[in-house]
């Protein structure tokens, strides 16, 4: 099992940028598929972006062209660069690791608030 710790959330104005990071430990990071999810108040948790252990990426339509997910296997890190942020991006963002057996590990979450 892998342990995950997110960082980088905060308050930003609409149109601004934030970079989230997720540090992994406890297992062989490079074999995991990694993802970022978010959950806004009163809404279900949704997948925002995912990067496979082969570096393939996919994004929810609402963030395409604005968010970029990346991983650094040498540093056991996955990041989410968020540009052109909108108020509707406000949520708690969670880092996820999925093993090749389909087992999920989650971070504690980091708050992102987009407001003027």
Short mmCIF file of the C-alpha atoms (twelve columns), coordinates in Angstrom:
data_MODEL
# 
_entry.id   MODEL 
# 
loop_
_atom_site.group_PDB 
_atom_site.id 
_atom_site.type_symbol 
_atom_site.label_atom_id 
_atom_site.label_alt_id 
_atom_site.label_comp_id 
_atom_site.label_asym_id 
_atom_site.label_seq_id 
_atom_site.Cartn_x 
_atom_site.Cartn_y 
_atom_site.Cartn_z 
_atom_site.pdbx_PDB_model_num 
ATOM 1   C CA . UNK A 1   0.000   0.000  0.000   1 
ATOM 2   C CA . UNK A 2   1.150   3.520  -0.743  1 
ATOM 3   C CA . UNK A 3   0.847   6.577  1.520   1 
ATOM 4   C CA . UNK A 4   -0.029  9.890  -0.115  1 
ATOM 5   C CA . UNK A 5   0.380   13.479 1.110   1 
ATOM 6   C CA . UNK A 6   -0.990  16.406 -0.907  1 
ATOM 7   C CA . UNK A 7   0.178   19.996 -0.782  1 
ATOM 8   C CA . UNK A 8   -0.242  23.224 -2.722  1 
ATOM 9   C CA . UNK A 9   -3.883  24.134 -2.237  1 
ATOM 10  C CA . UNK A 10  -5.069  27.588 -1.289  1 
ATOM 11  C CA . UNK A 11  -7.078  30.634 -2.263  1 
ATOM 12  C CA . UNK A 12  -6.666  32.076 -5.746  1 
ATOM 13  C CA . UNK A 13  -8.534  34.609 -7.846  1 
ATOM 14  C CA . UNK A 14  -10.386 33.563 -10.989 1 
ATOM 15  C CA . UNK A 15  -7.950  33.247 -13.857 1 
ATOM 16  C CA . UNK A 16  -5.096  32.423 -11.528 1 
ATOM 17  C CA . UNK A 17  -2.957  29.317 -11.208 1 
ATOM 18  C CA . UNK A 18  -2.095  26.751 -8.566  1 
ATOM 19  C CA . UNK A 19  0.135   23.703 -8.554  1 
ATOM 20  C CA . UNK A 20  -0.814  20.706 -6.432  1 
ATOM 21  C CA . UNK A 21  1.750   18.106 -5.459  1 
ATOM 22  C CA . UNK A 22  1.353   14.621 -4.062  1 
ATOM 23  C CA . UNK A 23  4.233   12.808 -2.402  1 
ATOM 24  C CA . UNK A 24  4.046   9.024  -2.281  1 
ATOM 25  C CA . UNK A 25  5.835   6.597  -0.015  1 
ATOM 26  C CA . UNK A 26  5.678   3.032  1.142   1 
ATOM 27  C CA . UNK A 27  5.578   1.153  -2.118  1 
ATOM 28  C CA . UNK A 28  6.908   1.017  -5.648  1 
ATOM 29  C CA . UNK A 29  5.507   4.270  -6.991  1 
ATOM 30  C CA . UNK A 30  6.227   3.652  -10.657 1 
ATOM 31  C CA . UNK A 31  3.805   0.720  -10.902 1 
ATOM 32  C CA . UNK A 32  0.786   2.743  -9.734  1 
ATOM 33  C CA . UNK A 33  -1.719  4.590  -11.847 1 
ATOM 34  C CA . UNK A 34  -2.076  8.044  -10.302 1 
ATOM 35  C CA . UNK A 35  -4.953  10.465 -10.335 1 
ATOM 36  C CA . UNK A 36  -6.423  13.642 -8.949  1 
ATOM 37  C CA . UNK A 37  -10.034 13.746 -7.840  1 
ATOM 38  C CA . UNK A 38  -12.066 16.582 -6.400  1 
ATOM 39  C CA . UNK A 39  -15.173 16.948 -4.310  1 
ATOM 40  C CA . UNK A 40  -17.156 20.156 -4.052  1 
ATOM 41  C CA . UNK A 41  -19.695 20.747 -1.266  1 
ATOM 42  C CA . UNK A 42  -22.854 18.783 -1.894  1 
ATOM 43  C CA . UNK A 43  -21.387 16.967 -4.886  1 
ATOM 44  C CA . UNK A 44  -19.900 13.554 -5.491  1 
ATOM 45  C CA . UNK A 45  -16.190 13.054 -5.834  1 
ATOM 46  C CA . UNK A 46  -15.131 13.215 -9.483  1 
ATOM 47  C CA . UNK A 47  -12.036 12.266 -11.396 1 
ATOM 48  C CA . UNK A 48  -10.173 15.341 -12.624 1 
ATOM 49  C CA . UNK A 49  -7.082  13.857 -14.254 1 
ATOM 50  C CA . UNK A 50  -5.261  10.558 -14.395 1 
ATOM 51  C CA . UNK A 51  -1.817  9.429  -15.471 1 
ATOM 52  C CA . UNK A 52  -1.085  5.755  -15.957 1 
ATOM 53  C CA . UNK A 53  2.064   3.914  -15.028 1 
ATOM 54  C CA . UNK A 54  2.883   4.214  -18.727 1 
ATOM 55  C CA . UNK A 55  2.424   8.022  -18.645 1 
ATOM 56  C CA . UNK A 56  -0.858  8.061  -20.585 1 
ATOM 57  C CA . UNK A 57  -3.099  10.895 -19.415 1 
ATOM 58  C CA . UNK A 58  -6.777  11.701 -19.492 1 
ATOM 59  C CA . UNK A 59  -8.828  14.603 -18.159 1 
ATOM 60  C CA . UNK A 60  -12.412 15.423 -17.383 1 
ATOM 61  C CA . UNK A 61  -13.777 17.661 -20.143 1 
ATOM 62  C CA . UNK A 62  -14.215 20.664 -17.869 1 
ATOM 63  C CA . UNK A 63  -10.436 20.980 -17.231 1 
ATOM 64  C CA . UNK A 64  -9.016  20.035 -20.630 1 
ATOM 65  C CA . UNK A 65  -6.598  22.673 -21.860 1 
ATOM 66  C CA . UNK A 66  -6.324  24.220 -18.385 1 
ATOM 67  C CA . UNK A 67  -4.949  21.457 -16.127 1 
ATOM 68  C CA . UNK A 68  -1.881  19.282 -16.626 1 
ATOM 69  C CA . UNK A 69  -1.036  16.148 -14.673 1 
ATOM 70  C CA . UNK A 70  2.538   14.911 -14.488 1 
ATOM 71  C CA . UNK A 71  4.557   12.355 -12.556 1 
ATOM 72  C CA . UNK A 72  8.187   12.044 -11.557 1 
ATOM 73  C CA . UNK A 73  8.942   8.429  -10.732 1 
ATOM 74  C CA . UNK A 74  12.439  9.281  -9.527  1 
ATOM 75  C CA . UNK A 75  10.982  11.560 -6.829  1 
ATOM 76  C CA . UNK A 76  7.749   9.630  -6.155  1 
ATOM 77  C CA . UNK A 77  5.721   12.728 -7.010  1 
ATOM 78  C CA . UNK A 78  2.621   13.478 -9.013  1 
ATOM 79  C CA . UNK A 79  1.533   17.035 -9.708  1 
ATOM 80  C CA . UNK A 80  -1.462  18.885 -11.065 1 
ATOM 81  C CA . UNK A 81  -0.788  22.255 -12.680 1 
ATOM 82  C CA . UNK A 82  -4.026  24.236 -12.730 1 
ATOM 83  C CA . UNK A 83  -4.267  27.336 -14.910 1 
ATOM 84  C CA . UNK A 84  -7.131  29.680 -15.772 1 
ATOM 85  C CA . UNK A 85  -8.918  28.642 -12.612 1 
ATOM 86  C CA . UNK A 86  -12.652 29.205 -12.340 1 
ATOM 87  C CA . UNK A 87  -14.932 29.445 -9.297  1 
ATOM 88  C CA . UNK A 88  -16.407 26.078 -10.260 1 
ATOM 89  C CA . UNK A 89  -12.984 24.506 -9.698  1 
ATOM 90  C CA . UNK A 90  -13.416 25.148 -5.983  1 
ATOM 91  C CA . UNK A 91  -13.256 21.805 -4.167  1 
ATOM 92  C CA . UNK A 92  -11.173 19.561 -1.984  1 
ATOM 93  C CA . UNK A 93  -8.642  17.855 -4.239  1 
ATOM 94  C CA . UNK A 94  -7.520  14.319 -3.464  1 
ATOM 95  C CA . UNK A 95  -4.548  12.390 -4.730  1 
ATOM 96  C CA . UNK A 96  -5.253  8.774  -5.676  1 
ATOM 97  C CA . UNK A 97  -3.027  5.792  -6.333  1 
ATOM 98  C CA . UNK A 98  -4.480  2.705  -7.955  1 
ATOM 99  C CA . UNK A 99  -2.537  -0.530 -8.011  1 
ATOM 100 C CA . UNK A 100 -2.507  -2.890 -10.952 1 
ATOM 101 C CA . UNK A 101 -4.907  -5.013 -8.883  1 
ATOM 102 C CA . UNK A 102 -7.384  -2.139 -8.671  1 
ATOM 103 C CA . UNK A 103 -6.771  -1.243 -5.030  1 
ATOM 104 C CA . UNK A 104 -7.075  2.469  -4.198  1 
ATOM 105 C CA . UNK A 105 -5.099  4.618  -1.783  1 
ATOM 106 C CA . UNK A 106 -6.067  8.210  -0.990  1 
ATOM 107 C CA . UNK A 107 -4.436  11.299 0.402   1 
ATOM 108 C CA . UNK A 108 -6.056  13.484 3.042   1 
ATOM 109 C CA . UNK A 109 -7.102  16.152 0.542   1 
ATOM 110 C CA . UNK A 110 -6.171  19.788 -0.012  1 
ATOM 111 C CA . UNK A 111 -8.614  22.686 -0.335  1 
ATOM 112 C CA . UNK A 112 -8.649  24.786 -3.488  1 
ATOM 113 C CA . UNK A 113 -10.800 27.916 -3.409  1 
ATOM 114 C CA . UNK A 114 -11.222 30.128 -6.470  1 
ATOM 115 C CA . UNK A 115 -12.811 33.413 -5.502  1 
ATOM 116 C CA . UNK A 116 -12.394 37.143 -5.926  1 
# 
